[in-house]
């Protein structure tokens, strides 16, 4: 998709995907027109609703942003419920459940309207909903639509699916109430400035905030937290199945003494015990002193490796969302969930 593969095979594959993209675009445009005209209905969820989404498939930092929104709502005395589709292995759902426990209800279901009803039937004390990756789920009405744009790859290689990573054309950004540029610290200032101007042209307003997703520590198999400096003298191997592996690889290279190899798998990859043991063996053979992955991947690894004795330490990264600017303005928009 990126065009980095200049081989004949890579070019042929891109050409084939380019043929399919117009059909995807046509279907997407037809669906959008039906919702915009009112021929396709939208449904209120029964509580104030905040949507966190994007225009591309994965990799923009939705899960940390949803976490920030939920944290803000909890501080205001809300009882929020996270609605998400529960894609494949349900890794995001598990991640949310592990973070929030009983404080926040998590309802995975591809049908967000049905999920909201189930959640309220089970727990009428819910005061608001947060849609994780819900921008394209237009059946569900929302009071605040937030779109995340990843500064390192804002437009999904410039093409709609399946040729690129765009779920919708750039013009769809006009449906949003606010745009947050993520990983804003990972591009030069002039690139970020140009992106801000493009967003303002497309949406009619500049981004409300710029955020960075920062590694703040490492967590081992026993859930003990370590400083990032633990990596600085180590030769490591990375293993990830996320939407933007390039950002992970770049950050790992900044903190590790040496990155021997980084195994990149598809987003939401379904791991098996046999596969993980093969990666561990590969790391040991290569001379790695540790394996590094993400929290999103680890929620799948934990049960698969529960009874395995592994010599190498396995670290998952602790990630924090930090606003470079605009955090207060964004928090102000959450007033749409004001309780009576």
Protein Blocks (a to p, Z undefined) as FASTA:
>chain_A
ZZmamcfklmmmmmmmmmmmmmmmmmmmmmmmmmmnomaccddehiacdddddfbeghio
mmmmmmmmmmmmmmnopacddddehiajlmmmmmmmmmnmmmbccdddfblmlmmmmmmm
mmmmbgbdcdehillmmmbccfbdcddddfklmngnopacfkbmcfbdfklmmmpmbdcd
ehklmccfklmmmmmmmmmmmnopacfbdcddddfbdcdfkopacdfklmmmpccddddd
dfblmlmmmmmmmmmmbdfbdcdddehiacdfklmmmmmmmmmmnopabdcddfklmmmm
mmmmmmpccfbacdddddddddfbhklmmmmmmmmmpcZZ
